[in-house]
Amino acid sequence: RSEIIPSNKHLKVMDLRLSDAGIYTCEYESHTVSISLHVFKLMVSLDGHFLPNEDLELTLMQNSSHPLPNLSITLFNSNNHIETPIVLEDKTHQKYTVKSKQLEAADSGTWTCRVHSDSPLINQNISFDVKVLGFQNPDLERKYATVDSTVILSWRLNFQKITWKEGFTGQVNWKQQESAPAHELLDFNITAWGEQHKTKKSNRFWFEIPESKPGSTIEVKLPKVHFNYSGQYQCQLAYNSRYVQSKIELVVMKVSANPVGPLPRGAEMTLTCQVSSPLPSNTHLRWERVNGTQMDVKTSKQHEVKVEVNVSAAGLWICHLIEDNDLKISLSYSVEEAPVWISYVVIGASIGGSVLVFVLACLCTISGISWQRRRQRAKRMVQARQYLLENKTCQCQQ
């Protein structure tokens, strides 16, 4: 593992090991020059390949011909900011253990371990790579949709950005509530060359797998959202029996009217705007009438899943879902006024119905009285017949 360069008589030692530390002497005629070689070895836990929330641990070994110096260690992250790790050393100063924070995907990059000693004077920077496979999405992303709309749920991975040259697998699951069982929608695997292979695993509801695009994105497409499609969609990565996941919470909104149909003159209709799950405290629903007044605005209370408004006139109403004063989605409902003849039909039907009820009530009363009289008459006849039978006499001629 060593050679002498003839042109300048330099000694070149390759693939250094801790055992190579020591004093190297060059003798030329009566001249002697000695050089002390100090060797460091830095080992990174998990071979530098991490998942989010895993701990970074370094092991620094040193060896030299002199008594081993007491080292001070400074750690710089990928943004060249100083970390404050826990440093442990053995009594011989030969081995140092450096424990840093739990890692995030944003920590990927080149880190630096700076080693310093006053005697002998040592200032050595040792660089090493940290790769954290994960998502560029937030840990929990909330997405809003209206009934019958099209939604694409996307998870952006960072494996191309950090040049992750190993394969891994994953899957997308759905569950309607936190406590509900999970249903696997699809699974996928990504090769060391970045090729994606996806397989649909469930027909529980209608969804599509969009064609793979250049980049590192996993997508699920819901062409026509139903109200019960809401819930948590979870993308999970698996690497060396370790897992990391990212969730998207889908909240679906719908509007309805009671009664359904055109609004007759003088009648009233209730419009309901509803979401599929409780909203966070910074989010609310709001009904408002287009070109209406402040009196035509109705806002939901904190954590309410629906808001209702009573309507007595035709017009266009819109329900907004607002988060931190930011309009997320809207859904409209047009209240149409029934034609005049329908109003007359409704009024006539109401009057006719009332008259019919009154007539039926009268008939029932008359029938009841008649039935009561017949019952009393029959009872009297039975009593008379019984009386005659009890007082009947027999006369015989002599």
Backbone hydrogen bonds in HBPLUS format (Angstrom, degrees):
<---DONOR---> <-ACCEPTOR-->    atom                        ^
c    i                          cat <-CA-CA->   ^        H-A-AA   ^      H-
h    n   atom  resd res      DA  || num        DHA   H-A  angle D-A-AA Bond
n    s   type  num  typ     dist DA aas  dist angle  dist       angle   num
A0014-MET N   A0001-ARG O   2.70 MM  13  5.21 175.2  1.70 169.0 170.7     1
A0003-GLU N   A0012-LYS O   2.87 MM   9  5.29 144.8  1.99 142.2 153.5     2
A0012-LYS N   A0003-GLU O   2.76 MM   9  5.29 176.2  1.76 169.9 170.9     3
A0005-ILE N   A0010-HIS O   2.77 MM   5  5.19 160.7  1.80 153.5 159.0     4
A0009-LYS N   A0005-ILE O   2.74 MM   4  5.17 126.7  2.03 158.5 175.4     5
A0020-ASP N   A0017-ARG O   2.92 MM   3  5.36 159.0  1.96 112.5 119.6     6
A0021-ALA N   A0018-LEU O   3.19 MM   3  5.88 169.9  2.20 118.6 121.7     7
A0022-GLY N   A0037-LEU O   3.13 MM  15  5.29 152.4  2.21 133.1 141.0     8
A0037-LEU N   A0022-GLY O   2.71 MM  15  5.29 177.8  1.71 166.1 166.1     9
A0024-TYR N   A0035-ILE O   2.74 MM  11  5.19 170.4  1.75 157.2 157.3    10
A0035-ILE N   A0024-TYR O   2.75 MM  11  5.19 155.8  1.80 149.4 157.9    11
A0026-CYS N   A0033-VAL O   2.69 MM   7  5.16 165.3  1.71 155.4 160.0    12
A0033-VAL N   A0026-CYS O   2.89 MM   7  5.16 159.4  1.93 146.7 153.7    13
A0028-TYR N   A0031-HIS O   2.79 MM   3  5.08 163.7  1.81 145.8 151.4    14
A0031-HIS N   A0028-TYR O   2.78 MM   3  5.08 160.9  1.82 134.5 134.5    15
A0039-VAL N   A0063-ASN O   3.01 MM  24  5.44 166.2  2.03 162.4 164.3    16
A0063-ASN N   A0039-VAL O   2.99 MM  24  5.44 136.4  2.18 150.2 160.0    17
A0041-LYS N   A0061-MET O   2.82 MM  20  5.00 153.5  1.89 144.0 146.2    18
A0061-MET N   A0041-LYS O   2.80 MM  20  5.00 163.8  1.83 147.7 153.5    19
A0043-MET N   A0059-THR O   2.85 MM  16  5.07 160.6  1.88 146.1 152.7    20
A0059-THR N   A0043-MET O   2.89 MM  16  5.07 153.0  1.96 148.0 154.4    21
A0045-SER N   A0057-GLU O   2.93 MM  12  5.33 151.5  2.01 164.7 171.4    22
A0048-GLY N   A0045-SER O   3.04 MM   3  6.06 170.1  2.05 129.3 131.3    23
A0049-HIS N   A0046-LEU O   2.99 MM   3  5.69 172.7  2.00 126.6 128.4    24
A0131-LYS N   A0048-GLY O   2.95 MM  83  6.08 162.1  1.99 166.2 172.0    25
A0050-PHE N   A0131-LYS O   2.75 MM  81  6.03 176.7  1.75 168.7 169.9    26
A0133-LEU N   A0050-PHE O   2.88 MM  83  6.28 150.9  1.97 167.1 157.5    27
A0054-GLU N   A0051-LEU O   3.21 MM   3  5.93 141.2  2.37 144.9 145.7    28
A0053-ASN N   A0103-LEU O   2.76 MM  50  5.13 170.4  1.76 159.2 156.3    29
A0103-LEU N   A0054-GLU O   2.89 MM  49  5.68 166.3  1.91 150.9 152.0    30
A0100-SER N   A0056-LEU O   2.86 MM  44  5.26 176.4  1.86 164.9 165.5    31
A0058-LEU N   A0098-VAL O   2.73 MM  40  4.89 166.0  1.75 149.4 154.2    32
A0098-VAL N   A0058-LEU O   2.83 MM  40  4.89 167.5  1.85 141.6 145.9    33
A0060-LEU N   A0096-TYR O   2.79 MM  36  5.00 164.3  1.81 150.4 155.2    34
A0096-TYR N   A0060-LEU O   2.82 MM  36  5.00 155.1  1.89 148.5 156.1    35
A0062-GLN N   A0094-GLN O   3.08 MM  32  5.34 144.3  2.21 143.7 150.4    36
A0072-SER N   A0116-HIS O   2.97 MM  44  5.28 161.2  2.01 150.6 156.2    37
A0116-HIS N   A0072-SER O   2.99 MM  44  5.28 154.3  2.05 155.2 160.8    38
A0074-THR N   A0114-ARG O   2.96 MM  40  5.06 160.3  2.00 145.3 151.6    39
A0114-ARG N   A0074-THR O   2.79 MM  40  5.06 169.8  1.80 164.9 163.6    40
A0083-GLU N   A0075-LEU O   2.83 MM   8  5.47 169.1  1.84 152.1 155.3    41
A0076-PHE N   A0112-THR O   2.89 MM  36  5.08 165.9  1.91 157.0 160.1    42
A0112-THR N   A0076-PHE O   3.01 MM  36  5.08 163.6  2.04 141.6 145.9    43
A0077-ASN N   A0081-HIS O   2.90 MM   4  5.49 163.3  1.93 153.3 154.3    44
A0080-ASN N   A0077-ASN O   2.92 MM   3  5.16 155.4  1.99 117.2 119.1    45
A0086-ILE N   A0099-LYS O   2.84 MM  13  5.07 161.6  1.88 147.3 150.2    46
A0099-LYS N   A0086-ILE O   2.84 MM  13  5.07 166.4  1.86 149.2 153.6    47
A0088-LEU N   A0097-THR O   2.78 MM   9  4.99 162.8  1.81 148.5 154.5    48
A0097-THR N   A0088-LEU O   2.64 MM   9  4.99 164.1  1.67 151.7 157.6    49
A0090-ASP N   A0095-LYS O   3.10 MM   5  5.81 151.9  2.18 159.4 165.7    50
A0093-HIS N   A0090-ASP O   3.19 MM   3  5.48 162.9  2.22 111.1 116.3    51
A0107-ASP N   A0104-GLU O   2.91 MM   3  5.40 160.7  1.95 115.7 122.2    52
A0108-SER N   A0105-ALA O   3.27 MM   3  5.93 166.9  2.29 119.5 121.3    53
A0109-GLY N   A0130-VAL O   2.82 MM  21  5.39 160.8  1.86 153.2 157.4    54
A0130-VAL N   A0109-GLY O   2.83 MM  21  5.39 162.1  1.86 161.4 167.7    55
A0111-TRP N   A0128-PHE O   2.81 MM  17  5.45 159.6  1.85 178.2 173.1    56
A0128-PHE N   A0111-TRP O   3.00 MM  17  5.45 156.8  2.05 143.6 147.3    57
A0113-CYS N   A0126-ILE O   2.79 MM  13  5.07 168.4  1.81 146.4 150.4    58
A0126-ILE N   A0113-CYS O   2.84 MM  13  5.07 161.1  1.88 139.9 146.5    59
A0115-VAL N   A0124-GLN O   2.72 MM   9  5.08 172.4  1.73 158.1 160.3    60
A0124-GLN N   A0115-VAL O   2.88 MM   9  5.08 166.2  1.90 150.3 154.8    61
A0117-SER N   A0122-ILE O   2.89 MM   5  4.76 142.9  2.03 137.0 137.0    62
A0122-ILE N   A0117-SER O   2.82 MM   5  4.76 160.6  1.86 136.3 137.7    63
A0158-ASN N   A0134-GLY O   3.24 MM  24  6.06 140.6  2.40 159.3 157.6    64
A0136-GLN N   A0156-ARG O   2.72 MM  20  5.41 163.7  1.74 162.6 165.5    65
A0247-LYS N   A0139-ASP O   3.26 MM 108  6.39 176.3  2.26 152.7 151.6    66
A0141-GLU N   A0247-LYS O   3.00 MM 106  6.36 168.7  2.01 152.3 153.3    67
A0249-GLU N   A0141-GLU O   2.73 MM 108  6.18 156.1  1.79 158.0 165.8    68
A0143-LYS N   A0249-GLU O   2.81 MM 106  6.03 170.0  1.82 160.8 161.7    69
A0251-VAL N   A0143-LYS O   2.89 MM 108  6.24 164.0  1.92 163.6 169.0    70
A0145-ALA N   A0251-VAL O   2.94 MM 106  6.29 147.8  2.04 161.4 164.5    71
A0253-MET N   A0145-ALA O   2.85 MM 108  6.30 146.8  1.96 149.1 160.2    72
A0149-SER N   A0146-THR O   3.11 MM   3  5.62 155.3  2.17 137.7 137.2    73
A0147-VAL N   A0253-MET O   3.04 MM 106  6.15 147.1  2.15 171.0 165.2    74
A0148-ASP N   A0225-VAL O   2.76 MM  77  4.77 178.6  1.76 146.1 146.4    75
A0225-VAL N   A0149-SER O   2.92 MM  76  5.55 163.1  1.95 154.8 160.2    76
A0151-VAL N   A0222-LEU O   2.98 MM  71  5.16 161.0  2.01 141.7 146.3    77
A0222-LEU N   A0151-VAL O   2.74 MM  71  5.16 173.0  1.75 166.3 168.6    78
A0153-LEU N   A0220-VAL O   2.83 MM  67  5.21 166.9  1.84 161.1 159.7    79
A0220-VAL N   A0153-LEU O   2.95 MM  67  5.21 147.7  2.05 143.9 153.8    80
A0155-TRP N   A0218-ILE O   2.85 MM  63  5.18 152.8  1.92 150.4 159.0    81
A0218-ILE N   A0155-TRP O   2.93 MM  63  5.18 162.4  1.97 146.9 151.4    82
A0157-LEU N   A0216-SER O   2.74 MM  59  5.26 160.1  1.78 165.7 170.9    83
A0162-ILE N   A0158-ASN O   3.08 MM   4  6.31 153.2  2.15 158.6 163.8    84
A0164-TRP N   A0159-PHE O   2.84 MM   5  5.01 176.5  1.84 159.0 159.9    85
A0163-THR N   A0160-GLN O   3.22 MM   3  4.83 153.5  2.29  94.0 101.8    86
A0168-PHE N   A0190-ILE O   3.02 MM  22  5.58 152.4  2.10 151.5 160.3    87
A0190-ILE N   A0168-PHE O   2.89 MM  22  5.58 172.8  1.89 171.1 173.0    88
A0169-THR N   A0238-ALA O   3.29 MM  69  5.38 160.9  2.33 154.2 155.2    89
A0238-ALA N   A0169-THR O   2.87 MM  69  5.38 161.1  1.90 149.4 146.1    90
A0170-GLY N   A0188-PHE O   2.88 MM  18  5.30 142.3  2.03 159.3 151.5    91
A0188-PHE N   A0170-GLY O   2.89 MM  18  5.30 165.1  1.91 140.8 140.6    92
A0171-GLN N   A0236-GLN O   2.99 MM  65  5.43 144.6  2.12 142.9 153.5    93
A0236-GLN N   A0171-GLN O   2.85 MM  65  5.43 169.1  1.86 165.6 169.4    94
A0172-VAL N   A0186-LEU O   2.83 MM  14  5.40 160.8  1.87 155.1 157.6    95
A0185-LEU N   A0172-VAL O   2.78 MM  13  5.61 163.6  1.81 156.2 161.8    96
A0186-LEU N   A0172-VAL O   3.41 MM  14  5.40 158.1  2.46 137.7 142.2    97
A0173-ASN N   A0234-GLN O   2.79 MM  61  5.11 159.8  1.83 149.9 155.1    98
A0234-GLN N   A0173-ASN O   2.80 MM  61  5.11 160.3  1.84 144.6 151.3    99
A0174-TRP N   A0183-HIS O   2.84 MM   9  5.24 148.5  1.94 138.5 148.6   100
A0183-HIS N   A0174-TRP O   2.82 MM   9  5.24 157.9  1.86 143.5 150.9   101
A0175-LYS N   A0232-GLN O   3.05 MM  57  5.50 152.3  2.13 148.9 157.5   102
A0232-GLN N   A0175-LYS O   2.86 MM  57  5.50 157.3  1.92 172.7 165.4   103
A0180-ALA N   A0177-GLN O   3.07 MM   3  5.07 150.6  2.16 101.8 111.0   104
A0201-LYS N   A0185-LEU O   2.75 MM  16  5.14 172.8  1.76 137.8 136.9   105
A0187-ASP N   A0199-THR O   3.03 MM  12  5.47 152.7  2.11 149.1 156.6   106
A0199-THR N   A0187-ASP O   2.87 MM  12  5.47 154.0  1.94 164.1 168.6   107
A0189-ASN N   A0197-HIS O   2.98 MM   8  5.43 143.0  2.12 141.6 153.2   108
A0197-HIS N   A0189-ASN O   3.02 MM   8  5.43 143.4  2.16 152.2 162.6   109
A0191-THR N   A0195-GLU O   3.01 MM   4  5.29 154.0  2.07 144.1 149.7   110
A0194-GLY N   A0191-THR O   2.97 MM   3  5.20 163.5  2.00 112.5 115.2   111
A0208-GLU N   A0221-LYS O   2.75 MM  13  4.97 162.3  1.78 148.5 154.7   112
A0221-LYS N   A0208-GLU O   2.90 MM  13  4.97 176.8  1.90 153.2 152.2   113
A0229-TYR N   A0226-HIS O   3.08 MM   3  5.31 162.9  2.11 111.0 113.6   114
A0231-GLY N   A0250-LEU O   3.15 MM  19  5.41 160.5  2.19 141.4 144.6   115
A0250-LEU N   A0231-GLY O   2.85 MM  19  5.41 163.3  1.88 169.3 166.4   116
A0233-TYR N   A0248-ILE O   2.84 MM  15  5.17 171.8  1.85 152.3 155.2   117
A0248-ILE N   A0233-TYR O   2.80 MM  15  5.17 154.3  1.87 148.0 156.9   118
A0235-CYS N   A0246-SER O   2.90 MM  11  5.42 168.2  1.92 165.4 164.7   119
A0246-SER N   A0235-CYS O   2.93 MM  11  5.42 149.7  2.02 148.7 158.6   120
A0237-LEU N   A0244-VAL O   2.75 MM   7  5.33 168.8  1.77 167.4 171.0   121
A0244-VAL N   A0237-LEU O   3.08 MM   7  5.33 148.3  2.19 141.5 146.9   122
A0239-TYR N   A0242-ARG O   2.84 MM   3  5.24 160.5  1.87 149.6 156.4   123
A0242-ARG N   A0239-TYR O   2.96 MM   3  5.24 146.5  2.08 108.5 119.0   124
A0276-SER N   A0252-VAL O   2.95 MM  24  5.40 132.8  2.18 146.3 160.0   125
A0254-LYS N   A0274-GLN O   2.90 MM  20  5.50 158.0  1.94 158.4 165.7   126
A0274-GLN N   A0254-LYS O   2.91 MM  20  5.50 171.0  1.91 167.2 170.1   127
A0256-SER N   A0272-THR O   2.93 MM  16  5.28 147.0  2.04 146.0 155.7   128
A0272-THR N   A0256-SER O   2.85 MM  16  5.28 168.2  1.87 151.3 154.6   129
A0258-ASN N   A0270-THR O   2.93 MM  12  5.21 143.8  2.06 141.2 152.6   130
A0270-THR N   A0258-ASN O   2.88 MM  12  5.21 170.2  1.89 140.5 143.7   131
A0263-LEU N   A0336-GLU O   2.67 MM  73  6.00 169.4  1.68 163.9 165.2   132
A0338-ALA N   A0263-LEU O   2.96 MM  75  5.20 170.9  1.97 116.0 117.7   133
A0267-ALA N   A0264-PRO O   3.07 MM   3  5.43 162.0  2.10 128.7 131.1   134
A0269-MET N   A0311-VAL O   2.75 MM  42  5.08 162.0  1.79 152.7 159.1   135
A0311-VAL N   A0269-MET O   2.65 MM  42  5.08 172.0  1.66 163.7 166.5   136
A0271-LEU N   A0309-VAL O   2.89 MM  38  5.34 168.3  1.90 164.3 162.5   137
A0309-VAL N   A0271-LEU O   2.97 MM  38  5.34 149.7  2.06 146.9 156.0   138
A0273-CYS N   A0307-VAL O   3.00 MM  34  5.43 166.0  2.02 155.8 160.3   139
A0307-VAL N   A0273-CYS O   2.90 MM  34  5.43 148.2  2.00 149.0 159.4   140
A0275-VAL N   A0305-VAL O   2.82 MM  30  5.36 158.1  1.87 161.1 166.7   141
A0283-THR N   A0280-PRO O   3.04 MM   3  5.53 158.0  2.09 125.6 125.6   142
A0324-ASP N   A0282-ASN O   2.96 MM  42  5.56 164.4  1.98 165.6 162.7   143
A0284-HIS N   A0322-ILE O   3.00 MM  38  5.58 152.5  2.07 150.7 159.3   144
A0322-ILE N   A0284-HIS O   2.99 MM  38  5.58 170.1  2.00 167.9 169.5   145
A0300-SER N   A0285-LEU O   2.89 MM  15  5.27 165.2  1.91 148.0 150.3   146
A0286-ARG N   A0320-HIS O   2.95 MM  34  5.19 142.4  2.09 146.8 153.0   147
A0320-HIS N   A0286-ARG O   2.87 MM  34  5.19 162.4  1.90 142.4 146.3   148
A0287-TRP N   A0298-LYS O   2.73 MM  11  5.04 158.2  1.78 160.7 159.6   149
A0298-LYS N   A0287-TRP O   2.93 MM  11  5.04 158.8  1.98 138.0 143.4   150
A0288-GLU N   A0318-ILE O   3.00 MM  30  5.58 142.7  2.14 146.1 157.8   151
A0318-ILE N   A0288-GLU O   2.93 MM  30  5.58 168.6  1.94 160.5 163.5   152
A0292-GLY N   A0289-ARG O   2.99 MM   3  4.92 143.1  2.13 130.2 122.5   153
A0290-VAL N   A0316-LEU O   2.88 MM  26  5.66 170.2  1.89 166.9 170.3   154
A0296-ASP N   A0293-THR O   2.93 MM   3  5.35 155.1  2.00 109.2 117.3   155
A0304-GLU N   A0301-LYS O   3.12 MM   3  5.53 164.5  2.14 131.8 132.1   156
A0315-GLY N   A0335-VAL O   2.92 MM  20  5.19 154.1  1.99 135.1 141.7   157
A0335-VAL N   A0315-GLY O   2.79 MM  20  5.19 163.0  1.82 167.9 163.2   158
A0317-TRP N   A0333-TYR O   2.92 MM  16  5.28 173.6  1.92 152.3 153.0   159
A0333-TYR N   A0317-TRP O   2.74 MM  16  5.28 155.6  1.79 157.5 160.9   160
A0319-CYS N   A0331-LEU O   2.82 MM  12  5.33 175.1  1.83 151.3 152.8   161
A0331-LEU N   A0319-CYS O   2.96 MM  12  5.33 150.9  2.05 146.3 155.7   162
A0321-LEU N   A0329-ILE O   2.94 MM   8  5.46 155.7  2.00 165.6 162.9   163
A0328-LYS N   A0321-LEU O   2.89 MM   7  5.67 167.3  1.90 166.5 170.7   164
A0323-GLU N   A0326-ASP O   2.88 MM   3  5.06 169.7  1.89 145.6 143.7   165
A0326-ASP N   A0323-GLU O   2.82 MM   3  5.06 147.9  1.92 108.4 119.3   166
A0342-ILE N   A0339-PRO O   3.06 MM   3  5.37 128.5  2.33 102.3 115.8   167
A0343-SER N   A0339-PRO O   3.18 MM   4  6.64 148.7  2.28 145.0 154.0   168
A0343-SER N   A0340-VAL O   2.93 MM   3  5.02 115.3  2.36  96.0 112.4   169
A0344-TYR N   A0340-VAL O   2.91 MM   4  6.35 154.5  1.98 153.0 160.3   170
A0345-VAL N   A0341-TRP O   2.82 MM   4  6.04 153.8  1.89 140.3 148.2   171
A0346-VAL N   A0342-ILE O   2.76 MM   4  5.99 155.5  1.82 147.4 154.3   172
A0347-ILE N   A0343-SER O   2.80 MM   4  6.09 158.3  1.85 148.9 155.0   173
A0348-GLY N   A0344-TYR O   2.67 MM   4  5.85 166.1  1.69 152.6 157.3   174
A0349-ALA N   A0345-VAL O   2.70 MM   4  5.80 154.5  1.77 143.7 151.9   175
A0350-SER N   A0346-VAL O   2.84 MM   4  6.04 148.3  1.94 140.6 149.7   176
A0351-ILE N   A0347-ILE O   2.83 MM   4  6.17 162.8  1.86 154.0 158.2   177
A0352-GLY N   A0348-GLY O   2.67 MM   4  5.78 169.0  1.68 153.9 158.0   178
A0353-GLY N   A0349-ALA O   2.74 MM   4  5.73 149.5  1.83 137.3 146.5   179
A0354-SER N   A0350-SER O   2.93 MM   4  6.19 153.0  2.00 142.2 149.5   180
A0355-VAL N   A0351-ILE O   2.83 MM   4  6.17 163.4  1.86 157.9 162.1   181
A0356-LEU N   A0352-GLY O   2.82 MM   4  5.95 161.6  1.85 148.2 153.9   182
A0357-VAL N   A0353-GLY O   2.88 MM   4  6.09 157.4  1.93 146.8 152.9   183
A0358-PHE N   A0354-SER O   2.92 MM   4  6.21 154.3  1.98 147.1 154.4   184
A0359-VAL N   A0355-VAL O   2.82 MM   4  6.12 163.3  1.85 158.3 162.1   185
A0360-LEU N   A0356-LEU O   2.87 MM   4  6.04 164.9  1.90 150.7 155.4   186
A0361-ALA N   A0357-VAL O   2.92 MM   4  6.08 148.3  2.02 140.8 150.0   187
A0362-CYS N   A0358-PHE O   2.87 MM   4  6.21 153.5  1.94 148.6 155.9   188
A0363-LEU N   A0359-VAL O   2.83 MM   4  6.09 166.5  1.85 157.5 160.8   189
A0364-CYS N   A0360-LEU O   2.89 MM   4  6.01 156.1  1.95 143.0 150.1   190
A0365-THR N   A0361-ALA O   2.93 MM   4  6.17 152.1  2.01 142.8 150.5   191
A0366-ILE N   A0362-CYS O   2.85 MM   4  6.14 168.8  1.86 160.9 162.4   192
A0367-SER N   A0363-LEU O   2.85 MM   4  5.90 165.4  1.87 149.4 154.4   193
A0368-GLY N   A0364-CYS O   2.91 MM   4  5.99 148.2  2.01 138.5 147.6   194
A0369-ILE N   A0365-THR O   2.91 MM   4  6.24 157.6  1.96 150.9 156.7   195
A0370-SER N   A0366-ILE O   2.91 MM   4  6.14 168.8  1.92 156.5 159.4   196
A0371-TRP N   A0367-SER O   2.88 MM   4  6.01 157.9  1.93 144.1 150.8   197
A0372-GLN N   A0368-GLY O   2.93 MM   4  6.10 149.5  2.02 143.5 151.9   198
A0373-ARG N   A0369-ILE O   2.92 MM   4  6.25 154.8  1.99 151.6 158.3   199
A0374-ARG N   A0370-SER O   2.96 MM   4  6.25 165.4  1.98 153.8 157.2   200
A0375-ARG N   A0371-TRP O   3.06 MM   4  6.16 151.4  2.15 139.9 147.9   201
A0376-GLN N   A0372-GLN O   2.98 MM   4  6.26 155.2  2.04 146.3 152.8   202
A0377-ARG N   A0373-ARG O   2.91 MM   4  6.19 160.9  1.95 155.4 160.3   203
A0378-ALA N   A0374-ARG O   3.05 MM   4  6.19 164.0  2.07 148.7 152.5   204
A0379-LYS N   A0375-ARG O   3.03 MM   4  6.19 148.4  2.13 141.2 150.2   205
A0380-ARG N   A0376-GLN O   3.00 MM   4  6.34 151.3  2.08 147.9 154.9   206
A0381-MET N   A0377-ARG O   3.08 MM   4  6.38 157.2  2.13 150.1 156.1   207
A0382-VAL N   A0378-ALA O   3.06 MM   4  6.26 156.4  2.12 145.9 151.8   208
A0383-GLN N   A0379-LYS O   3.06 MM   4  6.33 154.7  2.13 144.4 151.2   209
A0384-ALA N   A0380-ARG O   2.92 MM   4  6.24 156.6  1.98 150.2 156.3   210
A0385-ARG N   A0381-MET O   2.96 MM   4  6.15 164.6  1.99 150.8 154.9   211
A0386-GLN N   A0382-VAL O   3.05 MM   4  6.19 154.8  2.11 144.4 151.3   212
A0387-TYR N   A0383-GLN O   2.97 MM   4  6.21 148.4  2.07 143.1 152.0   213
A0388-LEU N   A0384-ALA O   2.99 MM   4  6.30 160.7  2.03 156.1 159.6   214
A0389-LEU N   A0385-ARG O   3.12 MM   4  6.33 160.8  2.16 147.9 152.7   215
A0390-GLU N   A0386-GLN O   3.09 MM   4  6.30 152.3  2.17 144.5 151.5   216
A0391-ASN N   A0387-TYR O   3.16 MM   4  6.39 142.9  2.30 146.5 155.8   217
